[in-house]
Structure formats: C-alpha cells, structure tokens
Amino acid sequence: MSEPNVVSWTAIVNGYSKFGLVDEALWLFRAFVESGLQANYSAIVYLYAQCGDLFGAFRVFDRMPTHDVVSWTTMITACSQLGRGEEAFSLFSRMLLEGFTPNEFTVCSVLNACGDEKALMFGRQLHGAAVKKLFKNDVFIGTSLVDMYAKCGEIVDSRKVFDGMRKRNTVTWTSIIAGYVRNGLGEEAISLFRVMKRRNIYANNFTMVSILRACGLVGGLLLGKEVHAQLVKNSSQSNIYVGTALVWLYCKCNEYSIASKILQDLPFKDVVSWTAMISGCAGLGHEPEALEFLKEMLGEGVEPNPFTYSSALKACARLENIQQGRLIHSSLNKTPAFSNVYVGSALVFMYAKCGSVADAIRAFDGMPERNLVSWKAMILGYAKNGLYQEALKLIYRMQAEGVQVDDYVLGTVLTACGGVDWNMGHSPERLHST
C-alpha cells in the first residue's frame, strides 16, 4: 500500500465501523491523529453515533477545529435517532446561526425529531420555510413530512402531503399506512394498501407490519391470513417485527392457538413479542396462560417493560390471584417500571379487585404521578369493596387536585352508594354540581 492519506485512513475507519469493530476503529483514529495528518473527525462522530454513544460523539464534535454540514448533520441525526429530539433542535438552531445551510438529510432528521417530540408547530415552520423553497420535490423529505404529520396526529395534513408528492417510494406508502394505523384508522390503511398492491408497488416488512396491525384494529382476519400466507411464501414470518405483529393480530382476532404457535416458532423473541402474547392472553380470557408466558419470558432472561407488567397484573386481578400479584409487585420494585403510571394503576386495580384495599391504598399513595386511570381504579376499588364514604372522599380529593370526574365513575359510585347515609354532606346533587 502507498503512503496512507486522509482518504485511505477514513476508508479503513469506516470499514471497521461497518463491521462493528469499534475498538479497532478508535485505535486507528488515535494513530491517525498522532501521525500528523488532518483527521476526519466526522467519521469518528459518525462511528460513536452508530454505536449509540452520544456522549462520545459530542466529545469528538466539540473538539473539532471546524464544523461542516456533514458533521452537524451527523450529530443532529444521532440525537434524532436516539430519542433526544430537544438536543437535535438545539443543534439545528446552532447550525443555522453559524451560517450553514442544511441539506436534505439534515431536514429529514429534524422532521423525524419533530414527529417523535410532537413538535407540530416547529414541523410546520420547517415545512413552510425550508422544504417548500429548497427541497420541494425531494421524495425523502416528502416522506419525512408524511411521517411527521401522522405522528403529530394530523393525518389529514399527512395525506395532503402524500397526495401532493410527484414521486413516492415504498417508504412513503408505508409511512402513510403506518400513520393511519397509529391514528386508529384501520380501514383507511387497508384501503391504501389495496391501492398499493394494484399499482404493483413493493411492500417491505415494515409495510406488512403496519397492515397486520390495521387488520387487528378492524378484526380483518381474512386479509390478515392472506398477508400471513404471503409472508410465509417470502420466508419473512421469522422476522422479529413481523412475527410480533402476527402474534398481536391473532390475539386481537381471538385466535389464541395460532398466536401461541407463531410466538414459539420465532427464532428470537424480544420484550415486545412476549408482551404482545401476554397482553393478548389477558385480553382473551386466558389469564393463567398469560402468567405462564411471563414465567417463560423471565426464564429466558428477557426483562419485562411497563406494559408487560401492567398486562400481567391485570391477569392476576381477573384471576383474583393476589399471591402472584404480590410476587410481580416485589420483582418490579427493583426496576424503573415501578414508577410508571400505568404499572401503578394496574397495581391499584389488582389489589382492589383481590379485596386488599389497604394494599391498593399504599400503591395509590406511593405513585409519583397519577392519571385518570389511577384515580378511577382507586375510587371504584373503594366502591366495589363497600367503602362508599372513602370513595366519595376520594372523588372530592380528585376534584380538588383539578382532575375531571367523568360520568362513568360518578354513576358507578352513586349507584353503589344507593343506600348510604349522606351524613357527611356528600350529597349526589353537590357532586353533580362541582
């Protein structure tokens, strides 16, 4: 090999990075700097970002003698992909203040952050100020706009951008279909998928995942089975995302045995695939099976997430299995899920359903934050255990803390309290008037 230069060194660093050889790439970079050649810092920023080490990426970025559009875009993209939207916005502002013009990759990353952070106003400003003027017909930016509006709940604007695009690719179609599904519009997603098929547009695994979820939303078992058959033909059903979506679909359509077989046949199962099965079983009346799947999941060393715990606790509640509920409570005490509002609400519901109101109160009072579900669980827990005065007191406390009491809670409590002695001033008229 001839004398190394910046091009050859950078190519080798990128090669190491591509194959996950991070230590070798960093060692080579240090040797590169020590050799006296002008270092390609952007390549190392990119390496750290690809490894998910945002701190390392910032450290190199901040030490760069000068920045360019590539290095700014690399950092903004890293923040966006790692869920650090606010930092992506801050970097983008700094980039503009320093006089750099963003390229299409920069704009796509910022739009992605807008969608994840639900920063609709900023997304609209970017759409109007930069996209329409600089990148009017760029398919990647158009796709990012479709995705951003859908994530922000503005599906009409998302469709408007989609319809106005001169060129679309598979990702564009998948983004609008996924947007419909995300907003609960399964029929619209299926309708668009049929148009996509008629036009012979290639559907990738992400498209299939979205359409399977759409089928689950509307109970479209027939179409779901057609898609499943196509996935089997393409040898795609072993893909973790596809497999998980199939488990979710069959659970939603009350096909427990098929869902169970698909899960067991998956070569790799993550927390999402296990949770799809556990929540599906709990929703189908197969509570003992849900708890068995939780046991199997833990046996394979997979850490449950808050939704797993919530689903398992609901299964315990329906079985009135307080012993299993206590075991789950004890295990999640040592995890970040313990402070999750949905897990806390599920604990309150489980203890109240099992008749242990004292434990339900402790769980409720120990929650770092509460939502409407938490308040409902505790109030109805009191009422259904015959503690009507306590239920009424909690309704007043709920109102005092600025939480709106809905008609279902009020109606249930007042019905349960039909024979109560209203000697504490908690009259039905007063409750309705507050």
Secondary structure, DSSP 8 states (H G I E B T S, - for coil): -----HHHHHHHHHHHHHTT-HHHHHHHHHHHHHTTS---HHHHHHHHHHTT-HHHHHHHHHH-SS--HHHHHHHHHHHHHTT-HHHHHHHHHHHHHTT----HHHHHHHHHHHHHHT-HHHHHHHIIIIIHHH-TT-HHHHHHHHHHHHHTT-HHHHHHHHHH-S---HHHHHHHHHHHHHTT-HHHHHHHHHHHHHTT----HHHHHHHHHHHHHHT-HHHHHHHHHHHHHTT-TTSHHHHHHHHHHHHHTT-HHHHHHHHHH-SS--HHHHHHHHHHHHHHT-HHHHHHHHHHHHHTT----HHHHHHHHHHHHHHT-HHHHHHHHHHHTTSGGGG-HHHHHHHHHHHHHTT-HHHHHHHHHT-SS--HHHHHHHHHHHHHTT-HHHHHHHHHHHHHTT----HHHHHHHHHHTTT---TTS--HHHHHH-
